[in-house]
């Protein structure tokens, strides 16, 4: 084991040399995740924090990389697709519940899920 002061000094030197760059790693991580699944901002924030990225840096990176997204539109598109592809013999309330759960698992907040499900259901299932 090394003394904390030695470890801190070594980390500072590595950062100055550009070998350790939390910002660059966080940006690359977010960009890769966006290409793979396009997770919500909340999911990305949780993942970065779990990986030890400092809170302030997480906010800055997400503000830079996720700013142009319209999560409400994304959730609505997903909800429409799920409602359209639902089995026709399912009751509308079951479809609504399943689509809501799907969106919630993807990381959308409660209001976004509710609005997307209500809109998609109204468009494709009619009013209850």
Residue frames as a rotation matrix with the C-alpha (Angstrom) as fourth column:
UNK 1
0.578 0.816 0.000 0.00
0.816 -0.578 0.000 0.00
0.000 0.000 -1.000 0.00
UNK 2
-0.460 -0.691 0.558 1.02
0.681 -0.678 -0.278 3.55
0.570 0.252 0.782 -0.65
UNK 3
-0.617 0.194 -0.763 0.52
0.544 -0.596 -0.591 6.60
-0.569 -0.779 0.262 1.51
UNK 4
0.422 0.891 0.166 -2.49
0.779 -0.263 -0.570 8.72
-0.464 0.370 -0.805 0.45
UNK 5
0.494 -0.296 -0.817 -0.22
-0.275 -0.945 0.176 11.69
-0.825 0.138 -0.549 -0.25
UNK 6
-0.634 -0.766 0.104 1.88
-0.200 0.292 0.935 9.60
-0.747 0.572 -0.338 -2.65
UNK 7
-0.374 0.599 0.708 -1.20
0.835 0.550 -0.024 8.32
-0.404 0.582 -0.706 -4.46
UNK 8
0.649 0.652 -0.391 -2.67
0.465 -0.748 -0.474 11.83
-0.602 0.126 -0.788 -4.74
UNK 9
0.089 -0.727 -0.681 0.62
-0.457 -0.637 0.621 13.18
-0.885 0.255 -0.389 -6.08
UNK 10
-0.785 -0.385 0.486 0.85
0.170 0.620 0.766 10.39
-0.596 0.684 -0.421 -8.67
UNK 11
0.040 0.893 0.448 -2.74
0.917 0.145 -0.371 10.98
-0.396 0.426 -0.813 -9.79
UNK 12
0.644 0.169 -0.746 -2.14
0.047 -0.982 -0.182 14.71
-0.764 0.083 -0.641 -10.12
UNK 13
-0.374 -0.866 -0.330 0.94
-0.431 -0.153 0.889 14.06
-0.821 0.475 -0.316 -12.24
UNK 14
-0.687 0.178 0.705 -0.97
0.576 0.725 0.378 11.62
-0.443 0.665 -0.601 -14.46
UNK 15
0.447 0.893 -0.049 -3.77
0.729 -0.395 -0.559 14.17
-0.518 0.214 -0.828 -14.90
UNK 16
0.381 -0.386 -0.840 -1.28
-0.318 -0.908 0.273 16.89
-0.868 0.164 -0.468 -15.85
UNK 17
-0.722 -0.691 0.039 0.23
-0.257 0.320 0.912 14.56
-0.642 0.649 -0.408 -18.45
UNK 18
-0.174 0.765 -0.620 -3.25
-0.984 -0.162 0.075 13.85
-0.043 0.624 0.781 -19.83
UNK 19
-0.851 -0.178 -0.494 -3.04
-0.237 0.970 0.058 10.16
0.469 0.167 -0.867 -19.02
UNK 20
-0.566 0.727 -0.389 -5.89
0.802 0.376 -0.464 10.30
-0.191 -0.575 -0.796 -16.50
UNK 21
-0.948 0.317 0.005 -8.75
-0.297 -0.895 0.333 12.41
0.110 0.314 0.943 -17.85
UNK 22
-0.666 0.738 0.112 -12.11
0.394 0.475 -0.787 11.78
-0.634 -0.480 -0.606 -16.19
UNK 23
-0.024 0.672 -0.740 -13.87
-0.491 -0.653 -0.577 14.27
-0.871 0.350 0.346 -18.48
UNK 24
-0.411 -0.204 -0.888 -12.68
-0.909 0.164 0.383 12.56
0.068 0.965 -0.253 -21.65
UNK 25
-0.996 0.043 -0.078 -13.57
0.051 0.993 -0.108 9.12
0.073 -0.112 -0.991 -20.28
UNK 26
-0.445 0.888 -0.118 -17.04
0.228 -0.015 -0.973 10.31
-0.866 -0.460 -0.196 -19.24
UNK 27
-0.022 0.412 -0.911 -17.72
-0.790 -0.566 -0.237 11.96
-0.613 0.714 0.337 -22.62
UNK 28
-0.666 -0.295 -0.685 -16.60
-0.689 0.595 0.414 8.84
0.285 0.748 -0.599 -24.50
UNK 29
-0.926 0.367 0.093 -18.73
0.260 0.795 -0.547 6.66
-0.275 -0.482 -0.832 -22.24
UNK 30
-0.154 0.920 -0.359 -21.84
-0.094 -0.376 -0.922 8.79
-0.984 -0.108 0.144 -22.82
UNK 31
-0.136 0.062 -0.989 -21.26
-0.951 -0.289 0.113 8.92
-0.279 0.955 0.098 -26.58
UNK 32
-0.904 -0.237 -0.356 -20.86
-0.336 0.909 0.248 5.14
0.264 0.344 -0.901 -26.75
UNK 33
-0.733 0.677 0.058 -24.00
0.374 0.472 -0.798 4.54
-0.568 -0.564 -0.599 -24.67
UNK 34
-0.069 0.724 -0.686 -25.98
-0.472 -0.629 -0.617 6.97
-0.879 0.281 0.385 -26.83
UNK 35
-0.421 -0.147 -0.895 -24.99
-0.899 0.197 0.390 5.05
0.119 0.969 -0.215 -29.96
UNK 36
-0.985 -0.038 -0.168 -25.91
-0.018 0.993 -0.117 1.70
0.171 -0.112 -0.979 -28.38
UNK 37
-0.494 0.813 -0.310 -29.24
0.866 0.492 -0.090 2.32
0.079 -0.313 -0.946 -26.67
UNK 38
-0.487 0.243 0.839 -29.87
0.029 -0.955 0.294 6.03
0.873 0.168 0.458 -26.30
UNK 39
-0.235 0.390 -0.890 -30.58
0.933 0.348 -0.094 5.79
0.273 -0.853 -0.446 -22.56
UNK 40
0.750 0.573 0.331 -32.22
0.435 -0.804 0.406 8.65
0.498 -0.161 -0.852 -20.70
UNK 41
0.089 -0.686 0.722 -30.24
-0.361 -0.698 -0.618 11.37
0.928 -0.206 -0.310 -19.01
UNK 42
0.528 0.182 0.830 -31.19
-0.848 0.057 0.527 9.93
0.048 -0.982 0.184 -15.60
UNK 43
0.976 -0.190 0.104 -29.79
0.187 0.982 0.042 6.51
-0.110 -0.021 0.994 -16.53
UNK 44
0.399 -0.875 0.273 -26.56
0.396 -0.104 -0.912 8.03
0.827 0.472 0.305 -17.82
UNK 45
0.193 -0.288 0.938 -26.20
-0.696 -0.714 -0.077 10.12
0.692 -0.638 -0.338 -14.67
UNK 46
0.800 0.163 0.578 -26.62
-0.554 0.570 0.606 7.06
-0.230 -0.805 0.547 -12.46
UNK 47
0.874 -0.482 0.055 -24.14
0.462 0.794 -0.395 5.04
0.147 0.371 0.917 -14.49
UNK 48
0.223 -0.831 0.510 -21.48
0.082 -0.506 -0.859 7.75
0.971 0.233 -0.044 -14.39
UNK 49
0.303 -0.056 0.951 -21.90
-0.874 -0.414 0.254 8.28
0.379 -0.909 -0.175 -10.65
UNK 50
0.943 0.079 0.323 -21.65
-0.211 0.893 0.397 4.52
-0.257 -0.443 0.859 -10.07
UNK 51
0.656 -0.742 0.139 -18.36
0.620 0.424 -0.660 4.59
0.431 0.519 0.738 -11.98
UNK 52
0.188 -0.590 -0.785 -16.96
0.906 -0.204 0.370 7.18
-0.379 -0.781 0.496 -9.60
UNK 53
-0.421 -0.266 0.867 -17.25
0.654 -0.752 0.087 10.29
0.629 0.604 0.490 -11.75
UNK 54
-0.851 0.032 -0.525 -17.70
0.412 -0.580 -0.703 13.40
-0.327 -0.814 0.480 -9.59
UNK 55
0.033 0.998 -0.055 -21.19
0.791 -0.060 -0.609 14.90
-0.611 -0.023 -0.791 -9.47
UNK 56
0.285 0.042 -0.958 -20.18
-0.211 -0.972 -0.105 18.27
-0.935 0.232 -0.268 -10.94
UNK 57
-0.716 -0.617 -0.327 -18.36
-0.489 0.109 0.865 16.62
-0.498 0.780 -0.380 -13.81
UNK 58
-0.642 0.579 0.502 -21.33
0.659 0.752 -0.024 14.35
-0.392 0.316 -0.864 -14.50
UNK 59
0.370 0.831 -0.415 -23.64
0.478 -0.554 -0.682 17.36
-0.797 0.054 -0.602 -14.82
UNK 60
0.030 -0.439 -0.898 -21.19
-0.558 -0.753 0.349 19.21
-0.829 0.491 -0.267 -17.08
UNK 61
-0.905 -0.407 0.123 -20.65
-0.157 0.588 0.794 16.22
-0.395 0.699 -0.596 -19.37
UNK 62
-0.376 0.843 0.385 -24.38
0.826 0.494 -0.273 15.50
-0.420 0.215 -0.882 -19.66
UNK 63
0.403 0.502 -0.765 -25.12
0.137 -0.860 -0.492 19.17
-0.905 0.094 -0.415 -20.35
UNK 64
-0.317 -0.629 -0.710 -22.61
-0.672 -0.379 0.636 19.06
-0.669 0.679 -0.303 -23.20
UNK 65
-0.963 -0.268 -0.042 -23.55
-0.229 0.720 0.655 15.71
-0.145 0.640 -0.755 -24.72
UNK 66
-0.625 0.774 0.098 -27.28
0.766 0.633 -0.110 15.21
-0.147 0.006 -0.989 -24.09
UNK 67
-0.666 0.318 -0.674 -28.53
0.015 -0.898 -0.439 18.77
-0.746 -0.303 0.594 -24.53
UNK 68
-0.721 0.341 -0.603 -30.12
-0.692 -0.383 0.612 18.33
-0.022 0.858 0.512 -27.97
UNK 69
-0.896 0.374 -0.241 -32.24
0.318 0.917 0.241 15.33
0.310 0.139 -0.940 -27.05
UNK 70
-0.354 0.875 0.331 -36.00
-0.866 -0.440 0.237 15.47
0.353 -0.202 0.913 -26.73
UNK 71
-0.989 -0.111 0.098 -36.74
-0.143 0.882 -0.448 12.66
-0.036 -0.457 -0.889 -24.28
UNK 72
-0.253 0.966 0.056 -40.46
-0.379 -0.046 -0.924 13.38
-0.890 -0.255 0.377 -24.43
UNK 73
0.300 0.294 -0.907 -40.45
-0.951 0.012 -0.310 12.79
-0.081 0.956 0.283 -28.19
UNK 74
-0.625 -0.611 -0.486 -38.31
-0.630 0.763 -0.148 9.66
0.461 0.213 -0.861 -27.80
UNK 75
-0.854 0.351 0.385 -40.66
-0.131 0.571 -0.811 8.24
-0.504 -0.742 -0.442 -25.16
UNK 76
0.123 0.951 -0.283 -43.70
-0.607 -0.154 -0.780 9.00
-0.785 0.268 0.559 -27.31
UNK 77
0.030 -0.181 -0.983 -42.14
-0.954 0.289 -0.082 7.29
0.299 0.940 -0.164 -30.34
UNK 78
-0.909 -0.390 -0.144 -41.36
-0.319 0.876 -0.363 4.22
0.267 -0.284 -0.921 -28.23
UNK 79
-0.588 0.758 0.283 -44.86
-0.202 0.202 -0.958 4.22
-0.783 -0.621 0.034 -26.72
UNK 80
0.222 0.676 -0.703 -46.50
-0.889 -0.156 -0.430 4.49
-0.400 0.720 0.566 -30.14
UNK 81
-0.324 -0.444 -0.835 -44.44
-0.769 0.638 -0.041 1.59
0.551 0.629 -0.548 -31.43
UNK 82
-0.990 -0.077 0.117 -45.24
-0.135 0.742 -0.656 -0.57
-0.036 -0.666 -0.745 -28.39
UNK 83
-0.273 0.961 0.054 -48.96
-0.414 -0.066 -0.908 0.21
-0.868 -0.270 0.416 -28.52
UNK 84
0.203 0.334 -0.920 -49.13
-0.977 0.013 -0.211 -0.52
-0.058 0.943 0.329 -32.27
UNK 85
-0.405 -0.492 -0.771 -47.29
-0.591 0.784 -0.190 -3.84
0.698 0.379 -0.608 -31.83
UNK 86
-0.652 0.225 0.724 -49.38
-0.642 0.345 -0.685 -4.99
-0.404 -0.911 -0.080 -28.86
UNK 87
-0.917 0.375 0.135 -51.51
0.399 0.863 0.311 -8.06
0.000 0.339 -0.941 -29.27
UNK 88
-0.666 0.688 0.287 -54.96
-0.335 -0.621 0.709 -7.02
0.666 0.376 0.644 -30.45
UNK 89
0.151 0.785 -0.600 -56.71
0.318 0.536 0.782 -9.25
0.936 -0.309 -0.169 -27.91
UNK 90
-0.611 -0.411 -0.676 -55.18
0.768 -0.104 -0.631 -7.43
0.189 -0.905 0.380 -24.91
UNK 91
0.557 0.789 -0.257 -57.36
0.830 -0.533 0.164 -5.04
-0.007 -0.305 -0.952 -22.96
UNK 92
0.488 -0.340 0.804 -56.36
0.218 -0.844 -0.490 -1.38
0.845 0.414 -0.338 -23.38
UNK 93
0.820 -0.167 0.548 -55.54
-0.555 -0.466 0.689 -0.99
0.141 -0.869 -0.475 -19.67
UNK 94
0.721 -0.599 0.348 -53.10
0.354 0.750 0.559 -3.92
-0.596 -0.280 0.753 -19.88
UNK 95
0.394 -0.565 0.725 -51.41
0.825 -0.130 -0.549 -2.39
0.405 0.815 0.415 -22.91
UNK 96
0.643 -0.114 0.757 -51.17
-0.204 -0.979 0.026 0.95
0.738 -0.172 -0.653 -21.13
UNK 97
0.879 -0.283 0.382 -49.68
-0.360 0.130 0.924 -0.66
-0.312 -0.950 0.012 -18.02
UNK 98
0.590 -0.671 0.449 -47.12
0.682 0.712 0.168 -2.64
-0.432 0.207 0.877 -20.03
UNK 99
0.390 -0.432 0.813 -46.05
0.623 -0.526 -0.579 0.32
0.678 0.733 0.064 -22.13
UNK 100
0.779 -0.086 0.621 -45.72
-0.436 -0.785 0.439 2.50
0.450 -0.613 -0.649 -19.02
UNK 101
0.815 -0.479 0.325 -43.58
-0.037 0.516 0.856 -0.16
-0.578 -0.710 0.403 -17.32
UNK 102
0.492 -0.634 0.596 -41.41
0.870 0.352 -0.344 -0.46
0.008 0.688 0.725 -20.44
UNK 103
0.457 -0.288 0.842 -40.75
0.190 -0.893 -0.408 3.29
0.869 0.346 -0.354 -20.53
UNK 104
0.855 -0.120 0.504 -40.08
-0.512 -0.354 0.783 3.42
0.085 -0.927 -0.364 -16.79
UNK 105
0.721 -0.622 0.305 -37.50
0.424 0.745 0.516 0.63
-0.548 -0.243 0.801 -17.12
UNK 106
0.354 -0.581 0.733 -35.81
0.826 -0.173 -0.536 2.66
0.438 0.795 0.419 -19.84
UNK 107
-0.499 -0.636 -0.588 -35.39
0.860 -0.444 -0.250 5.48
-0.102 -0.631 0.769 -17.31
UNK 108
-0.476 0.396 0.785 -38.06
0.193 -0.824 0.533 7.99
0.858 0.405 0.316 -18.31
UNK 109
-0.985 0.122 0.125 -39.59
-0.159 -0.327 -0.932 9.94
-0.073 -0.937 0.341 -15.43
UNK 110
-0.568 0.815 0.112 -43.18
0.549 0.477 -0.686 9.45
-0.613 -0.328 -0.719 -14.32
UNK 111
0.130 0.642 -0.756 -44.63
-0.210 -0.727 -0.654 12.48
-0.969 0.243 0.040 -16.14
UNK 112
-0.440 -0.375 -0.816 -42.90
-0.861 -0.082 0.502 11.59
-0.255 0.923 -0.287 -19.40
UNK 113
-0.989 0.097 0.110 -44.13
0.112 0.983 0.146 7.99
-0.094 0.157 -0.983 -19.18
UNK 114
-0.299 0.949 -0.101 -47.70
0.469 0.054 -0.881 9.03
-0.831 -0.311 -0.462 -18.39
UNK 115
0.097 0.323 -0.941 -47.88
-0.555 -0.768 -0.321 11.60
-0.826 0.553 0.105 -21.20
UNK 116
-0.683 -0.435 -0.587 -46.38
-0.726 0.320 0.609 9.22
-0.077 0.842 -0.534 -23.78
UNK 117
-0.911 0.374 0.174 -48.68
0.354 0.925 -0.136 6.35
-0.212 -0.062 -0.975 -22.82
UNK 118
-0.102 0.934 -0.344 -51.79
0.276 -0.305 -0.911 8.54
-0.956 -0.188 -0.227 -22.75
UNK 119
-0.033 0.032 -0.999 -51.00
-0.770 -0.638 0.005 10.09
-0.637 0.770 0.046 -26.13
UNK 120
-0.844 -0.356 -0.400 -50.11
-0.532 0.640 0.554 6.79
0.059 0.680 -0.730 -27.82
UNK 121
-0.777 0.606 0.170 -53.12
0.476 0.742 -0.472 5.02
-0.412 -0.286 -0.865 -26.36
UNK 122
0.030 0.805 -0.592 -55.47
-0.066 -0.589 -0.805 7.82
-0.997 0.063 0.036 -27.42
UNK 123
-0.227 -0.217 -0.949 -54.05
-0.896 -0.334 0.291 7.69
-0.380 0.917 -0.119 -30.95
UNK 124
-0.696 -0.228 -0.680 -54.13
-0.580 0.738 0.346 3.93
0.423 0.635 -0.646 -31.42
UNK 125
-0.875 0.380 -0.301 -56.59
0.471 0.812 -0.345 2.53
0.113 -0.443 -0.889 -28.89
UNK 126
-0.059 0.857 0.512 -59.14
0.183 -0.495 0.849 5.30
0.981 0.144 -0.127 -28.64
UNK 127
-0.455 -0.042 0.889 -60.27
-0.756 -0.509 -0.411 6.77
0.470 -0.859 0.201 -25.36
UNK 128
-0.959 0.074 -0.274 -61.19
0.194 0.876 -0.441 4.28
0.208 -0.476 -0.854 -22.61
